[in-house]
Amino acid sequence: MTWRAFVQQQLGSAGIETAPLDARLILQSVTGLDRTAMMVNPDRALTSDEIKTLEAILARRLAHEPMAYILGQQEFWSLSFAVGPGGLIPRPDTEALVELALGLKSDAQRVLDLGTGPGTVLCALLHEQPKAHGVGVDLSPVAVDYARKNVSALGLEDRALVLEGRWLDPVTGQFDLIVSNPPYIPAPDVADLMPDVRDHEPHLALVGGEGGLDVYHEFARTLHHALAPGGVVCLEIGAGQDADIKDIFQGAGWKFLRQHQDLAGHIRALGFSKI
Ligand SMILES: C[S@@+](CC[C@H](N)C(=O)[O-])C[C@H]1O[C@@H](n2cnc3c(N)ncnc32)[C@H](O)[C@@H]1O
């Protein structure tokens, strides 16, 4: 049996659905071989150091630690982001938020990303908008560290500032585009999340109060202070939350502009402006 088959079997027996992919990525990480080299050398023996590394990684994955934490990076918007324990792992769904923001405000000069995590949305937007400057805010010092690392690794340090604090607290001035992927999972639903997410990713990044909508209520009351005339707010939302969040914003005097779906067809991002 090859090492890859062995790892796949161990992960499969533990009920990890992505065992074939994880096994390949783990062996690539341990050996430093790319995908093609792995295919050409399926029987490559491991050195004793590589076996020790493999054992350590396998134990982490068998404990359902997410692959992105083990590998230390996750791709988003075709950019590579450093991620690790204590920080949220970027999701492909969030690309819908970036697409909506670019569609509604492609000429934004000043961008604010609230709850920036590893800097995902801020960096993707600044990458697409070379004339824009931006600020990312996060309450988690771990997230702020990762966001600063990613801003610098992506060569955006002249245009992006990352601040630690609660939503608008550390921010001054006004922005043409405010984006956020806030925590929106209802607290009672946490128990049903996959163990990879529930037991490893920070609940600060996931849980939006009992009904999941706490942050949207707060944003609907507060964001107009930070929005420049003609500015736009774009928010990621949970599947099925669109009607409630439109009501919350329209009830607070905002104008609904546009929505955008994720790849699964869920309405995943909403855009608003001041009336
Ligand atoms: C769902 S994650 C989004 C991360 C990143 N923007 C993304 O889309 O991949 C929400 C983020 O909001 C941050 N957060 C939660 N409560 C916050 C608060 N009161 N003020 C600032 N950031 C907060 C979390 O630490 C987390 O990084």
The ligand as an SDF file (V2000), in Angstrom:
LIG
                    3D

 27 29  0  0  0  0  0  0  0  0999 V2000
  -17.3560   35.4460    9.0850 C   0  0  0  0  0  0  0  0  0  0  0  0
  -15.7880   36.1180    9.5640 S   0  0  0  0  0  0  0  0  0  0  0  0
  -15.3180   36.9550    8.0570 C   0  0  0  0  0  0  0  0  0  0  0  0
  -13.8350   36.9830    7.8090 C   0  0  0  0  0  0  0  0  0  0  0  0
  -13.4340   37.5100    6.4350 C   0  0  0  0  0  0  0  0  0  0  0  0
  -13.9700   38.8400    6.2140 N   0  0  0  0  0  0  0  0  0  0  0  0
  -13.9540   36.6020    5.3430 C   0  0  0  0  0  0  0  0  0  0  0  0
  -14.9720   36.9200    4.7250 O   0  0  0  0  0  0  0  0  0  0  0  0
  -13.3370   35.5620    5.0960 O   0  0  0  0  0  0  0  0  0  0  0  0
  -16.2740   37.4350   10.6450 C   0  0  0  0  0  0  0  0  0  0  0  0
  -15.1170   38.2130   11.2350 C   0  0  0  0  0  0  0  0  0  0  0  0
  -15.6790   39.2410   12.0730 O   0  0  0  0  0  0  0  0  0  0  0  0
  -14.8580   39.3740   13.2230 C   0  0  0  0  0  0  0  0  0  0  0  0
  -15.6710   39.9790   14.2870 N   0  0  0  0  0  0  0  0  0  0  0  0
  -16.6330   39.4000   15.0450 C   0  0  0  0  0  0  0  0  0  0  0  0
  -17.1760   40.2860   15.8890 N   0  0  0  0  0  0  0  0  0  0  0  0
  -16.5380   41.4650   15.6440 C   0  0  0  0  0  0  0  0  0  0  0  0
  -16.6670   42.7700   16.1870 C   0  0  0  0  0  0  0  0  0  0  0  0
  -17.5610   43.0420   17.1680 N   0  0  0  0  0  0  0  0  0  0  0  0
  -15.8790   43.7550   15.6930 N   0  0  0  0  0  0  0  0  0  0  0  0
  -14.9820   43.4940   14.7180 C   0  0  0  0  0  0  0  0  0  0  0  0
  -14.8050   42.2790   14.1620 N   0  0  0  0  0  0  0  0  0  0  0  0
  -15.5800   41.2690   14.6160 C   0  0  0  0  0  0  0  0  0  0  0  0
  -14.3780   37.9690   13.5180 C   0  0  0  0  0  0  0  0  0  0  0  0
  -13.2220   37.9700   14.3230 O   0  0  0  0  0  0  0  0  0  0  0  0
  -14.1590   37.4100   12.1060 C   0  0  0  0  0  0  0  0  0  0  0  0
  -12.8360   37.5850   11.6850 O   0  0  0  0  0  0  0  0  0  0  0  0
  1  2  1  0
  2  3  1  0
  2 10  1  0
  3  4  1  0
  4  5  1  0
  5  6  1  0
  5  7  1  0
  7  8  2  0
  7  9  1  0
 10 11  1  0
 11 12  1  0
 11 26  1  0
 12 13  1  0
 13 14  1  0
 13 24  1  0
 14 15  1  0
 14 23  1  0
 15 16  2  0
 16 17  1  0
 17 18  1  0
 17 23  2  0
 18 19  1  0
 18 20  2  0
 20 21  1  0
 21 22  2  0
 22 23  1  0
 24 25  1  0
 24 26  1  0
 26 27  1  0
M  CHG  2   2   1   9  -1
M  END
$$$$
